Amino acid sequence: MPTPGEDLRRQIAAGTVVLPGVFNAITARLVESVGFSAAYVSGAGVTNALTALPDVGLLTLTEMADACRHITAAVSIPCIGDADTGYGEALNVARAVRELERAGLAGMHLEDQVSPKRCGHLGGKQVIPPEEMARKVRAAAKARTDRSFLLIARTDARAVEGFEAAIRRADIYLDAGADAVFPEALESPREFAEFPRRVRAPLLANMTEFGRSPLLSVEDLSRLGWRMVLFPMTAFRVMMKAAREALQELRATGTQQGFLDRMQTRAELYELVRYAEHEAFDREAYGLVRPPEEAAGGTDS
């Protein structure tokens, strides 16, 4: 069996890989169930979902690694993780690589923002000197125990220093040992066309909503030469809006009858969590025939 990193590298070599963002095991299972071949563990998604805090570098390495461990255990597709600024300097970056490798990820991205970081599509960002980021990249590359683990260098320089600075930083980070580059918050279709012409490496595009970048299709990005495309918060935003609307209706009417047709059914959820497999294992392990109401799943409470 290939390692997660080997699987992801093969996909990148064959075409453009689409990575929907996930923030827990059940959303990762959902991504896999509809046919995607890879996923992205969003730092913003995990931070928002786990702590109800903003994506400003507050999530710890331990919290992120734990989330990734649950996610990779739930799916067979490779996952990339968001390692923010590496949780510190070179030694911290090295530990982050080892912890995220052990969590089962196929790779991670490391960014060149000043800590505490900011969401890549908001104002007020600052970037560290490129030489300092290069040291982090070298530390990450040296710390890998699995050489297939994909190391992606993210640069936020476009919004701070301009497009040409982002190009220069990409080359520096590749020379330091990065396998791929993630230029955050490019601002026009022209920039998305120019970057792959200037930087000869696998590139990752972030198609997050309501940000600085135009929302280009996977087909368009693939034609331009991008090898990975993130949709980091798409499912999260849709789920949160749907849940809010349902809760508002429940509060107003006192019943869920009006939106049953918008719900995932019990059967659909049980299929996703593979309830029948667990029930069959339980029966076989203990040689029991459980009562029909217990075998049917009991209650949700």
C-alpha positions, 0 to 999 in steps of 0.5 A: 500500500502506498503511503498517504504522501505517495498517494497524493504525489501520484495524484498530483503527477496525474492531474489537478487534485481538488481538496475540499476543506474538512474540520472533523472526521465526519466531514472528511468521511462525507468528502470521501463518500461523494468521490473526492480523492483527497481532502484538506484539514483547514486550520480555520475550520478546525479553529472555528469548529473546535474553539469558536475562535478566529483563525489568528494562530490560537490553535495549538499543535496538539489540538491540530494533530489530534484533529488530523488523527481523527480525520485520517483514521476515518478516511482512506484518501490522503489529507493535507494539513494546515500547520500555520507558521509552524508553531514557533521557530526551527525546532518547533517546526521540526516537531510539527512535521513529526507530529503531523506525519504521525497523525497520518497526513500526506503533507502540510503547508507552512506559511511565512507570516509573522506570528500571530498570523492572520487569515490570509484574505484579511488585512493587517498581515505581516511576513517574516524575512524570506531567509527566516522562512527558508530556515523553517523550510529547511528544518521541516525538510530535514525533520521528515521521516517519510520522504514522500510527506509533501512539504508545501511552502505558503507565502502571504507576500502578495498582499504585503510586498506585491506579486513579484516578491511572492515569486521571489519568495517561492523560488527561495522556498523551493531552493530550501527544500519545499516540494510545492508552493502555495501563493496566498491571496492572488488578486486577478486571473492574470496573476493566476495565469502568470504564477505557473509560468514563472514558478516551475513547481507544483502549485496550490491555489486557494479558492476560498469564498469572500476573499481577495482572489477571483473564484476560478473553476478547477478546469480553468486552474488546471489549464493554467498549470495549478496542481492542487486546488483548495476549497477550505471553508466551502462545506463549513460555510454551507453547513453553518448557514443551513444550521442557522436557518433551521434553528431560527425556524425551530425557534419560531415554530417550535417544530422541525416538521417544516424542514425534514426534507432538508435533513440528512436522514437517519439511514444516510447518517448510519451509512456514513458512519458505517453502523451496519459494519460495527453492528455485524462486528459486535454480533460476530465478536460476542455471538449475540443476537441483539433485540430488534430495537437495539440493532436498529440503533436505539435513540439519538440522545 
